[in-house]
Amino acid sequence: MSSVQVFLGVLLLLHLSEFVVWVPAGSVLFRRRGRGWEAAGPRAVVRTVRGLLHAVVPLPGLARAYVVREVPAEAAGPGDPTPAGGDPLSGRRHDPKAIALRRSGVAHAFAPLRWIAFALLALAWGVAPVSLGLLGVGPTLWIVTPVAAGLMAVDAVLLSRRHRREFPGLDDERWRLVLSACLSPLAAMRSWDLAQKDALSGCDAAAVAASLPGFRDWDSFAADRWRRMRFPAGDVAEVPVGATGSGEALTILEQIARDRGIDPGLWEQPPVPDDPAHTRYCPRCRTQYTGRAPSCRDCGGRPLRPIRASA
């Protein structure tokens, strides 16, 4: 294997390592999938008790992802990406139209960074390989290094200014992004997408999903959230729609569903039995059981419901 091949192999590994997103526990990751969007599932590159490390498409623009950490309005503070005071989405975090406008506004604010991202992508995977094949490593570094350094400097300045304007409470995140962009051209290439990942934090996840164009299977995503709020884990009473806390979130989710022509009552209908022996099911996770099982072991002992009797 030649030195050029080794160099390109290492560059590829470094490139792929940049296109991952850390998702803290209790958050939802929305990422691009083809022409639409999807909510990342439990499968991840790395899983820990503190969160998940998810991969995204390794191309600028297609690597766009939003980490949504739902925060009650009364609990938001100055350090939150969407503080209650003075935030563009204050009081409208459950409105898909307002969320779509916020997402569009943030994307427009960071739009100049896309040209730098594409220029660095062309430099890394167009100019550099051709120059390596024709001139070798030494002359290639003399050509690529000053161009990359100039693009990284411009990227860092634009990133700092626009991030401060859009997310004034995220100083630590801003310095991390700027420092990374100054040290690595691959990180600078990635900064266009990473700078926007907190744009919708604090919003309702179901409303975010409803606001994303081409979101895959919103009905199933919302149904799962509905059942997990309506039927808490453990041997406790179900949460009525409209009650304080989760009941308020259920009311909002119900309104979004009805606006989309979906009846939330269908989300609580019993499933079709997978096997004749399955006569009971968990209303929270939909796992089916035989008649001997008293409760769902995966949901902290949530009492089961009969399948046929509920049909």
N, C-alpha and C positions, 0 to 999 in steps of 0.2 A: 504494500500500500504506500503510495507516494505521500509526501508531506502536504501537498495540496488537498488530497483526499482526506487526510487526517484533519487538516484545518477546517474543511467544509463540514466534516462530521461533527467536530466539536461545536462549530457555529450552529449547526442544526439543533443539537441538544440544548445549547443555551437559548436558542430561539424558542423551542417548545417549552422550556422551563418558565419562560416569561408569561405564557398564556394559560395561567391558572388563576383562580380567584378563591380567596379564603372566605368562607361563610361561617360566621359565629353560630353557636347553638342557639336555636330559637329564631333564626332568620330564614328567609326564603330567597333562593337565587333564581332570577329570571335571565335566561340567556338566549341568544339567537339560535335558531334551528332552521336552516334553509332560508326561505323568505319570511318565515314567521318566528314565533317565540315559543318557549317552553319553560316550565318550572323544573329545575333540576331535582332528580329523585334522590333516594338514599345512597345510590352507588356513587362513589367518589374516588379520586386518586389516593387520598389519605383521609382516614376517619379517626377522630379523637373525641373524647368527651367534651372538649371545648368547641368543636366545630368540624367542618368538612372542607377539604381542598378539592375544588371542582376544576375540570379542564374546560376550555372554551375553544372555539375555532381559531386556529393559529394565524389569523390574518386580520390586519387593522380594519375596523368597521364591523366585520363579522364577529369579532371578539367582544362586542358590546354586551355588557351584563349589568344587571341591577341587583344589589343586595338590599332586601327589604326587611328591616327590623321594625316590627310593629310596636309603637310606643303610644300609650294613652295620652291624649292631649294634656291632661292635668299633670302628667309625670314628665313631660318634656322640659328640658332646661337649656341653658346657653351652650352646653357642650354637645347637644344633640344635633344631628345633621338637619333636622327639620324642627327647630324650636317653635314653641307655640307663639311667641311674640315676634311679629314682623316677618314671618315666613310666608312666601307666596302661596303655600297650601294650607295655612292656618285655618282650621274650621272646615276644610274641604278635602280632607285626606281620604274620604270614602266616596269621592265623586270621580268616576272614571274620566269624564271630560276635563275636569281641572287637572287631573294627574297627567293626562295626555298633553295638555298645554305646558305643564311644568317640564315634562320630558323633552318636548320640542324646544322649549326655551333654553334649557341647559345644553342640548345638542347644538343649537345655534351659537351659543356662547363659546363653545370649544371647537367650533368648526375650523378655524385656522390651523389647528393642530393636525388636521387630517392630511394636509399637504406635506407637512414635515414627516408624518408617519409613512406616507407613500414614498417620499423621497428616500428615507432611510431604508425602506423595504427594497427599493430598486438598487440602492447602493450595496446592500448586503447580499442580495441574491441575483443581481444583474451585473453591475459594474465589477464588484470584487471577484466573482468566479472567472469572468472573462479576462480580467487583468492578471489574475493568478496564472491562468493558462498561457497567456502571451508573454508576460513580463516577469513572473515569479513573485515570491513573497516580499522581498525588499522594496522594489519599485511600487508594488500594490499598496503597501502600507504608507509610502510617501504620498500616494495619490488619495487614498481613501481617508486617512486619519484627519487631515485638516478639514475636509469637506464634512465628515461626520461630526467633528468638534464644533464647527460652525452651526450646523443644524441642531445639535444638542443644546447649544447656548441659547439659540432663538426659542427652542421649545421650552426650556426652563423658564425663561422670562415670561413668555405668553402664558404658560401653565400657572405660574405663581400669581400673576395679576388676575387672571380670569377665575381661578379657583378661589381666591380671596373674595372676589365679588359675589360668586355664587354660593360659597360655603364659608361664611366668615367665622363660624364656630369650630371649624376643623383645622386648626393650626398644625397639629401633629401630623395629620394625614397629608396636609399640603407640603410640609417640609420633607416628609418621606418620599413623596412623588417627585419633588423638585431635585432632591439629592440623588435619587435613582436616575433621573433623566440626565443629570450632569456626569454621572459615572459610567453609564452604559448606553450605547446607541440602541440596543435592543429594548431597554427600559424606556428610552425616549420614544421609540416607535410605539410602545404599548401605552404611553401616558394619555393619548387621545381617548382611549376607551376607559382606562382605569380612573381618570379624573371624574367620570360621570357615574361611577357605580353607586354612589351614595345619594344620587339625585332624588330618589323616591323613598329613602329610608324614613320610617315613621308612618307611611301610608298603609292602608288596609291591603293585604296581599291579594284578596279576591278582586278588589277594585283595580289594583295595578294590572292583574291578569286581564280584566275586562277592557283596560285602556290600551293594551298592546296589540298592534295590528297582526292578525293571523295567529293569535295565540292558540296553541293546540289543546283541544278538549277542555274548554273552560268548565263545562258542565261537571265533568268528573272531578276536576280540581276543587270547584266550589262545593260539590256534594261531600267530599271528604272533610273539608274544613267545617261544613255545617254539622256533620255528625259528631265530629270531635268536640265542638263547642256545646252542642245540644246534649250529648251524653258523656259527661266527664268520666275519667277513669276511676274505678273503685265502685263500691256499693253505695252510691249516693243518688239523690233524686236527679232526674233530668232537668235541664235548665229551660224554663219557659221563655218563649220569644218575647222580648220587650223588658225582661227583668234587668236589674242593675248589673253591670259588668258584661259578661258574655252574652246575656240576653239582648243588650243593646247592639252588640256586633251582629247578632243573629237578625235583628230587625233590619239593619243596613244591608246585610247580605241578601235577605229576602227581597228587599226593594230592588237591588241590582239584578237579581234573578228574574223578577217579574218584568222589569224593563227590557230584559232580553227574551221574554216570552217563555220563561221556565217556571213551573210550579214547584217550589221547594218541598211541598208535601210528598212529591214523588221520590225525594231523596231518602225518606224514611220508610218506604215500602219494603217489605221483606224480600229477600233474594229468591231466585229459583233454586231449588235444592240441587247440589252437585251430585248427590247420591241419595237413594231412597232412605238410607239410615240417618241422614242429616235432617233432624226435625226441629232444631233450635239454632239460633244465630245471635251474634253479638251486634247490637244496634250501632255500636261505635265503629268497629273495624270491619264488620260484615263477615267475619270468620264463621263458618258453619260447624255445628257440633251434633253429636248424637244425643239421644234423650237423657243419657246418664249424666252429662256435664251440667253442673249447676250455674257456672259463671265462666267468663272469658279470662283465661290466664294471661293473655297478652295485654289486657286492659285493666289490670289491677283488681280483678274479681268483679267486673261489670256484670250484673245479672243478664241472663240470656232471655230472648223472646222466642216464642214458638213461630215456626215458619208458616205452616199451613193454617193455623188458627188466626194468623194475622192477615192472611191473603184474602 
